[in-house]
Amino acid sequence: YSGYVNSVAFHPGGTFIAAGSTDSTLKIWDIRTNKLIQHYTQHTQAINDVSFHPGGNYIITASNDSTLKIFDLMEGKIFYTLHGHQVNIDPFFEISIQKRIRIQIWFQLNKKIY
């Protein structure tokens, strides 16, 4: 990384860890071998949060580039990009993914919860 790591998440199976950084990269590491297994550079600004889908095949990221990106880990490529939020996402941001593909997004701006 050339920046700070803003968010980490453990794979539901416990064998991988994902990290999103201020250098706009997402990296997936195998914690059994300490090897980098996937590296994504599709964001253009800092990644502030990462979360695995409970099934383990997808990961979602939130970035200051005003996008949420869903990555297909089995295919090793981006699956979908969600555009639209008009403000930068700050460190008080959280993504949670539930089994029915319901994505909940929580963030705090100017001490107000939206």
N, C-alpha and C positions, 0 to 999 in steps of 0.2 A: 504494500500500500504506500501511496505517496501522501495520504492524508490520514485523519483519525478514523477509527472504526466507530460508527454511531450506533449500530445495532447488531446483535447476534441472535441466532435462533438454532435450537437443536432439532434435528430431523426426528419425526415421531418414532422411528426405529432405533434412535440413539447412536447411530454410527456416523452421522455426518453433522457438520456445523456450517451454518451460512453466516456471512458477515457482510454488511453494507457499510460503505465508507464515504467520507467527505470527498474523496477523489472520484466519485460517481461509479465505482465498481462494486459488483457483487461477486463474492468468491465463495465456493463450496469446497470444504475440506473433508477428507476422510480421517476421522480421529483415530482410527485403528492404525493407519500407516503414516499419519501426519503429512499426507500429500494433497496438493491442490488437484481437484478433479474437474471442476468447472469454473470458468471465469467469464463474466458477462460485462459488457461495456456499453449497453444501450442507453443508459441514462446520461444526461448532459450536465447534471448538477448533483449535489450531495444526496446520497441515499440516507434517509433518516429512520426507516424501519423495515424489517424483514419478518416474514412469517410463513411457515410451512403449512400447506394443506394437511389435514389430519391423515389423509391417505399416503402422503409422502411424495407424490409425483409432481406436485406443483409448489412453487413459492411465489409470494407476492411481495413487491417492494413499493415503497413510497418515497418520492424524491422532491427536492426543491425545484425540479424542472416542470412541476405541475402535472405530473403523471403518476399513476399507479401502473406497474407492469407485472404481468403474470408470466412466469417462466415455466415451460414444460421441461422438467428435469430428465425425463426418459428420452426425449428427443434432443435435448441440449440446445434449445432455442426459445426465443420469445413466443408466447402463445397469444397474448392479447395486451393491448395498451389502453388504459382508461385515461381520458383527457378531461380537463374541465375545471379543476379547482383553481381559483384565481389568486390564491395567496400561497406564499411559501409555507411548507409544513415545518413546524419547529420541533425541537427534541421532545416536547410533551405530546407525542403522537403515538398512537398504538393501532395496530391492525390485528384483528383476530379472525380466524377462518373456522367455520363450523362445518360439520360433516355434510350438510345439505347444500354446500357451495354458497352459503350465506356469508357475505363479507361485511364485517362491522368495522367502521372507521371512526376513531375517536381522536380529536385533537383540541388543543387549548391555544387560543390566541388572545392576547391582551387580557389574560385572567378570566376569560369567559369560555364556557364550554358550549360547543355547537354540536 
